[in-house]
Each structure stands twice: as structure tokens, then as C-alpha cells.
Amino acid sequence: MIRYLLRRLGQSVLQLAGISIILFALASAVPGDYFSEAKLNPQISPDTIAALRAHYGLNQPLPVRYFRWLRSVASGDLGYSFAYNMPVLPLIWPRVLHTLMLTLPALALSWLIAVPLGVLAARRKGGWIDRILSAGTSTLLALPDLLLALAVLMFALHTGRFPVGGMNSESALDQGGWRMFLDTLWHMALPVSVLVIGSLPAILRHVRASMTEVLESGYIRAAEGHGLASRTLLLRHALRAAANPLVSLLGLSVAALLSTSLLVEVVVGWPGLGPMVVEATLGRDLFVVIGVAMFSMIFLALGNLLADLLLYAADPRIRVQP
């Protein structure tokens, strides 16, 4: 177990290192930098701009800038924000927590809803429940995430029953305590609902496909022929046999939720990583963009690592591999 975990951790670290090089090269390849717009300000002299670029190392070759950034990562800064004039990590860390407040509940709810519905659809394959679920998932999969977020936002604005923008109302902030906690949950309802609706169809389809394959296999039919109870057959044998491909899907669902979450946060005004990365990209705040992207890759690596550990625990074939 420990050897397997260390091997997977080592692979994840190497992957993150490779991704950081690609991200840094792509971000640095964009023409101009944060100080380019300062040239349009007649009150700032070219010498001042050149001094600022030299101070932040922007006039140095790409490999030198990358290793300077690695040193800042080792010290826990993740670079320096030009716009906010502060290290990146303490700047984006509160936004990371706000994004996790949406993605973690959405991830849990998506799986808690998709697994029983997928099992039900597979069990009633070809029936009216299966047809309704198939039509619903096909419709939702055809909708772009942006359109879905805008539709839910328009619904909230039209009905006035859901708060839009921010994560707390002013009155709740003044009262604090349980009032503020419940108000935060109410502000989360809209973006979490969009994330769940967007991620549910793909997970449900995978659950249905895996369960259908297992239920139609020979050993399940043989067990049915021997009179094994349907509930026992489904929960103790079929669902366990279908678990491997579903666990492998966990890491991908984390990545999909993160990417959708950044978009949803911008649309509904949630103060997470989404609005910050848009602002940093438009303002060419290089290290903020790289910092947000690296956090997204870290979450993806953690999701894949969790899936690998679950597979290790569930599949004896992995445990006997050298």
C-alpha cells in the first residue's frame, strides 16, 4: 500500500512539474505583459517601466524566469501579483476555499444522485424510467455549460427567490453566527445546482452503462438462476463489479466540475477563482493566472490519486502488481 501510494505521488509530482513548465511557457508567450499598458500613460517614463520589468525579472530569459518562479513556489509564494502588489498564494487562497465550497458539495451530490438513478435505469433497461432518464441526460448533455448557467441565472432573477451575486447579504454579515451560515448556504444553492445539473448526465450515463454490462454478464445470470435474492445480487455483486470503471471516472469528474465551476462563478458572481482568473488574464497578471491554473491541476491530481487508492482497495489485481 505504502509503495503504491509513494509511486503514485511521485508520478503526480512529475506530472505537475511538466504541467508547470507548459503553463509558464504558454503564459509567457502572450505578447506584452502587465506593464505594457503603462506605456500609454504619459506620466510614467520609459525608464520607470524598464526598471519595473527589471525588478520583477520580466526582461530575463524564460528559463531564468521559470527557475525564479520555482524558488518562489518553494518558499510558498507562487510568484508575485503585479496588480495587487502581494504574493500570489495569500491572495488566491481565500478564493480557493470559496471555489471548494461549490465543487465539493456539487461533486458529492452528483454522485449521490447519479449512482441510484443509473442503477435504476440499468435495472429497468428499455422501460419508461430508462427512456425518461436517457432523454433527460441527452438534453442536458447537449446544453453548453454557459447556456445552462445563464438559464438558471435568469430563472433566479425572474422569480427573485434565490440570491444572485456574492456569498452573503449585508444583513447576514451584520448578524453573524447561524444567520450568516444559513445565508451562505442559500447563496450557494444557485451555483451548486448549476454544477450538479451540468455534471449529473455524464456520471449517470457511465453508471448505467457499467451496471448494464455487469447485469447482462454470464455469472450474474447464473446467480439469478440459482435463486439469489435480487437485492443481494444487485448490491453485493453487480454494484461491486461495476465499481472499477466508475471509480476511474472520479478524477475526470473533478476536472469537469472545476472547469465548469470557474465559468459558473463568473456568471453568478461568486467570489471564487473564476472571476479572479478572468481579471488576471485581462490584466496580464502572469503569476496569478499560473497560480490559479496550478491549483486546478493540483485538485485534478488529488482526485486521480483518490481514485487510484479506491481502485487499489477495491481491485485485488492492482494489489498484486509489482
Residue pairs with C-beta under 8 A, 6 or more apart in sequence:
1 312
4 308
4 312
4 318
4 319
5 309
8 305
8 308
8 309
9 305
12 301
12 304
12 305
15 297
15 301
16 294
16 297
16 298
16 301
19 294
19 297
20 70
20 290
20 294
21 66
23 290
23 293
23 294
24 62
24 65
24 66
24 69
24 290
25 62
27 286
27 289
27 290
28 62
28 65
28 286
30 284
32 284
33 53
33 58
33 284
33 286
34 82
34 83
34 283
34 284
34 285
34 286
35 49
35 52
35 53
35 58
35 82
36 284
38 44
38 48
38 49
38 52
39 46
39 49
50 59
53 59
56 80
56 82
57 64
57 65
57 68
58 65
60 68
69 79
69 287
69 290
72 78
72 79
72 80
72 87
73 79
76 89
77 87
77 88
77 89
78 87
78 88
78 89
78 92
78 287
78 290
78 291
78 294
79 87
79 88
79 286
79 287
79 288
79 290
79 291
80 86
80 87
80 88
80 287
81 87
81 88
81 91
81 280
81 285
81 287
81 288
82 283
82 285
82 286
82 287
83 279
83 280
83 283
83 285
83 288
84 91
84 285
84 288
88 287
88 288
88 291
89 291
91 288
92 273
92 276
92 288
92 291
92 292
92 295
95 271
95 272
95 273
95 276
96 272
96 273
96 295
98 167
98 270
98 271
98 272
98 273
99 258
99 261
99 262
99 265
99 272
99 273
99 274
101 167
101 184
101 188
101 272
102 188
102 191
102 192
102 195
102 261
102 264
102 265
102 270
102 272
103 195
103 254
103 257
103 258
103 261
103 299
105 188
105 192
106 192
106 195
106 196
106 199
106 257
106 261
107 199
107 253
107 254
107 257
109 192
109 196
110 195
110 196
110 199
110 200
110 203
110 253
110 257
111 203
111 253
113 196
113 200
113 204
114 200
114 203
114 204
114 207
115 203
115 207
115 246
117 133
117 204
117 207
118 203
118 204
118 205
118 206
118 207
118 208
118 210
118 211
119 207
119 208
119 211
119 234
119 239
120 129
120 133
121 129
121 130
121 133
121 134
121 204
121 208
122 130
122 207
122 208
122 209
122 211
122 212
122 215
123 211
123 215
123 234
124 130
125 212
125 215
130 208
133 204
133 208
136 201
137 200
137 201
137 202
137 204
137 205
138 201
140 148
140 197
140 198
140 200
140 201
141 201
141 202
141 205
143 151
145 194
145 198
145 260
145 263
145 264
146 263
146 267
148 194
148 197
148 198
149 194
149 263
149 264
149 267
149 268
150 267
152 190
152 193
152 194
152 197
153 164
153 190
153 267
153 268
156 162
156 163
156 164
156 190
157 164
162 186
162 189
162 190
163 169
163 183
163 186
163 187
163 190
164 190
164 268
164 269
165 268
165 269
166 187
166 269
166 270
166 271
167 184
167 187
167 188
167 270
167 271
168 180
168 183
168 184
168 187
169 183
169 187
172 179
172 180
172 182
172 183
172 184
173 180
187 270
190 268
191 261
191 264
191 265
191 268
191 270
194 260
194 264
194 268
195 257
195 260
195 261
195 264
198 260
199 253
199 256
199 257
199 260
202 253
202 256
203 249
203 253
206 245
206 246
206 249
207 242
207 246
210 242
210 245
210 246
211 238
211 239
211 242
213 242
214 220
214 238
214 241
214 242
215 238
217 241
220 233
220 237
220 238
220 241
223 233
223 237
224 230
224 233
228 237
240 314
243 314
244 311
244 314
244 315
247 307
247 310
247 311
247 314
248 307
248 311
249 307
250 303
250 304
250 306
250 307
250 310
251 300
251 303
251 304
251 306
251 307
253 303
254 299
254 300
254 302
254 303
254 304
255 300
255 303
258 296
258 299
258 300
259 296
261 272
261 273
261 274
262 272
262 273
262 274
262 277
262 296
263 274
264 270
264 274
265 271
265 272
265 273
265 274
265 275
266 274
266 275
266 278
269 275
273 292
273 295
273 296
276 288
276 292
277 288
277 289
277 292
277 293
279 285
280 288
280 289
280 292
281 289
311 318
312 318
312 319
